[in-house]
Amino acid sequence: MNKRRLFPAVLVLLSIVIFTVSCTGSTLFATKSWSEVNEIGENLVLTTKKGEVILVNPASGKAVGQCETSEGRNGISAIYGTPLINEGFIYIGGFDGAVYKINPDSLVGSREDSPCTVLFDPNYQEESDPFIGGPSIKDDILLINSESGLLYAIDINSGAELWPTPFQADSRTWNAPTISGNTVYIGTLSGKIYSLDFNRSGFSINDDWNFKASAGIGSITLDQDVMFITSFNNKIYAINRNNAEPIWQEPFEGENWFWAAPVLFEDRLFAPSLDHKFYILDKNSGRSVAEPIETGGAIRGSAAITGNLIFFANEEGETWWIDATNLTYEAGGKLPKANYAGVSNLDGTLYIHTDEDLIFSVRADSRLPLQIFPFDD
């Protein structure tokens, strides 16, 4: 296994952040299972806190193939970003500072310790700059943020670095880039969001586009010309994505971090928070349209929509269902492990990636989570 040293600054930062939010029950990068489940063909794609990429047959509950990324000595090997599927390949960013492009056919029947295929590694055999968020792809350009705030542009076919110099943000970045047309938005831990126009040869910063929150950016969600922003200052913002002008009279404020991306249903915004509450807002005004749903744990991952139902899970393993039309809600079956990842809706079945890298499925007609991986005969 390829071992690497993680630079001390990353470890110091993570220690500070873990201490800062210990009261929420979230331990951030302390090897938790954070990535959402995706699918390719008939199989699910699971990325783990051990740095593995596993193809899972959802019918049998068996792994049909897997590979592993490298890890840092005395460091972290977890994959935190959601795996991206593009034209039959799996793309991920590793905590080891490499970007991987994986042909799922190459995993079938492979050894558990088979190395994943590296597409790009800017610091090969040097101190790694982890990729926390996943990649984004526009045409044949892959964009990905490193933890130190570098934005790389990579040719998805050759793995070549396209720009002469990566874009450098003012602070660290934990999220995947948000692409709209030929513009990419980058959120940082300083609270600043950058707007860049880009192509294969380079980028230009839109200097007249300015947004900065007073704490780190949790997520960026686009809805036509509106950008919804969650922040670690306990606030949600709505701005015009073209000029960064505010749309709401004032941001909505909760009692702890808003990390997960909200989900939209008609004219309502459904937003989970680390304060254990799930908020329902009017997306046009930012005002509450109902009392928040009070749960028993911090909600780190995004909810999913199935039909007119909103489903989410929290760090205490509770699951909840909200009727988005009449705003009634009820608790569902409880998970045996904590949940930090967002819920995935794949062809009408909801999948939950809990801590310890278990996968549960749940459907609206039963509302009882069933463990499908690993499945023991």
C-alpha positions, -999 to 999 in steps of 0.1 A, spaced: 0 0 0 13 34 -9 19 54 23 22 92 25 27 118 52 -1 143 57 13 178 63 11 190 99 -11 220 91 -39 197 80 -37 177 112 -36 208 133 -67 222 115 -86 190 119 -78 188 156 -91 224 160 -123 217 141 -130 185 159 -126 203 193 -148 232 181 -178 211 172 -176 183 197 -208 195 213 -227 186 182 -217 150 182 -200 154 148 -163 145 148 -158 156 112 -127 140 97 -122 115 126 -127 86 101 -165 88 98 -185 75 69 -196 107 51 -200 100 14 -233 93 -3 -240 61 -21 -241 63 -59 -249 37 -86 -234 25 -119 -251 0 -140 -268 -25 -117 -244 -19 -88 -242 6 -60 -209 25 -55 -198 28 -19 -167 48 -8 -155 41 27 -137 56 56 -109 31 49 -103 46 15 -121 17 -4 -143 19 -35 -167 -10 -34 -192 -22 -60 -222 -36 -42 -249 -58 -57 -281 -44 -40 -300 -76 -46 -275 -100 -30 -259 -75 -6 -225 -88 -17 -194 -69 -29 -187 -78 -65 -154 -59 -66 -134 -32 -50 -101 -13 -49 -84 9 -24 -68 43 -24 -35 51 -7 -33 65 28 -11 88 48 12 75 75 -5 82 108 -31 100 87 -65 94 73 -76 73 43 -113 80 43 -131 91 11 -154 119 21 -167 132 -13 -196 115 -31 -183 93 -60 -191 110 -94 -203 88 -122 -196 101 -157 -198 81 -190 -194 47 -173 -165 56 -150 -162 64 -113 -143 95 -103 -133 103 -67 -109 125 -48 -88 108 -21 -75 120 12 -41 110 -1 -42 139 -26 -49 119 -58 -78 119 -82 -90 84 -93 -108 73 -125 -121 38 -121 -135 14 -147 -161 -6 -128 -155 -36 -150 -119 -37 -138 -131 -42 -102 -152 -73 -107 -135 -102 -91 -105 -81 -80 -86 -86 -48 -97 -65 -19 -63 -47 -18 -62 -39 -55 -51 -3 -60 -76 21 -75 -65 36 -109 -50 71 -104 -59 97 -130 -40 127 -115 -17 132 -86 -1 166 -82 21 157 -53 31 121 -61 55 108 -33 54 141 -16 33 156 12 -3 152 2 -29 179 -1 -61 160 6 -93 162 -15 -122 165 9 -150 172 -15 -157 153 -47 -150 163 -83 -173 180 -108 -171 176 -146 -180 199 -175 -176 183 -209 -141 167 -207 -128 190 -179 -127 177 -143 -126 204 -116 -117 195 -80 -108 216 -49 -79 205 -26 -81 210 11 -55 239 9 -77 259 -15 -63 249 -49 -87 244 -78 -73 220 -104 -86 215 -139 -78 180 -153 -84 164 -187 -107 134 -179 -92 113 -208 -54 119 -203 -52 130 -167 -32 160 -178 -34 192 -157 -49 218 -181 -42 252 -164 -6 264 -161 -13 272 -125 -42 261 -103 -66 287 -89 -57 295 -53 -85 305 -29 -80 326 2 -88 297 25 -93 259 27 -120 242 7 -140 212 17 -167 211 -10 -170 200 -46 -170 228 -71 -205 240 -82 -206 243 -120 -232 263 -140 -224 266 -177 -189 278 -180 -189 293 -145 -177 276 -114 -184 286 -78 -160 278 -50 -169 280 -13 -142 283 13 -138 280 51 -133 317 53 -169 322 42 -159 336 8 -174 323 -24 -156 328 -57 -171 330 -91 -148 320 -120 -153 316 -157 -133 288 -171 -123 268 -201 -96 243 -210 -69 269 -212 -75 288 -180 -99 308 -158 -108 344 -150 -121 356 -117 -153 376 -117 -141 404 -94 -174 422 -94 -191 392 -80 -187 393 -42 -201 372 -14 -187 364 20 -203 349 51 -188 353 85 -179 316 87 -172 286 64 -194 276 35 -214 244 41 -230 240 7 -240 258 -25 -273 249 -42 -285 265 -75 -321 269 -85 -322 287 -118 -308 322 -110 -310 317 -72 -281 305 -52 -288 290 -17 -259 290 6 -255 272 40 -229 283 64 -211 274 96 -223 308 111 -257 291 116 -272 309 86 -288 302 52 -285 328 24 -303 333 -9 -285 354 -35 -287 361 -72 -262 338 -87 -254 363 -115 -245 393 -93 -244 380 -57 -271 405 -46 -292 392 -17 -327 380 -25 -340 376 10 -342 407 33 -320 389 57 -305 354 60 -323 328 80 -306 319 112 -307 287 132 -290 277 164 -260 257 150 -242 251 117 -261 246 85 -238 221 67 -260 200 44 -274 213 11 -312 220 15 -337 204 -8 -364 222 -28 -400 212 -32 -422 237 -51 -418 270 -32 -404 255 0 -368 250 12 -362 220 35 -330 226 55 -314 203 82 -291 217 109 -266 205 134 -289 221 160 -310 189 157 -338 207 139 -351 205 104 -364 238 91 -390 245 64 -387 279 48 -404 299 20 -378 298 -7 -387 333 -19 -386 351 14 -365 329 37 -392 330 64 -403 299 83 -436 284 71 -439 259 100 -423 252 134 -390 233 129 -390 196 134 -371 188 165 -351 155 163 -328 138 188 -295 144 169 -274 167 147 -283 164 110 -252 165 89 -264 149 56 -288 162 31 -324 149 28 -338 132 -3 -371 135 -20 -393 106 -31 -427 116 -45 -440 143 -22 -421 129 8 -388 143 23 -367 117 41 -336 123 63 -315 107 90 -295 122 118 -263 113 138 -283 94 164 -296 70 137 -332 85 137 -350 86 104 -378 110 96 -405 115 69 -421 148 60 -451 152 37 -440 182 17 -475 191 7 -492 194 42 -460 195 63 -470 167 86 -442 144 97 -434 113 116 -404 92 127 -394 61 108 -374 31 118 -342 37 137 -307 29 123 -283 9 145 -254 33 136 -249 70 133 -256 87 100 -234 115 87 -239 111 49 -267 125 27 -295 102 16 -294 90 -20 -325 84 -41 -316 59 -68 -345 48 -90 -370 53 -63 -352 35 -35 -335 55 -8 -301 45 4 -283 55 36 -246 51 41 -242 49 79 -211 49 100 -191 17 99 -198 17 61 -231 0 62 -257 5 35 -295 5 44 -323 8 19 -358 22 27 -389 27 7 -418 51 14 -443 22 15 -425 5 44 -405 32 61 -383 6 77 -346 7 69 -332 -26 59 -295 -34 60 -284 -46 25 -246 -44 29 -228 -62 41 -254 -89 40 -246 -122 58 -262 -154 48 
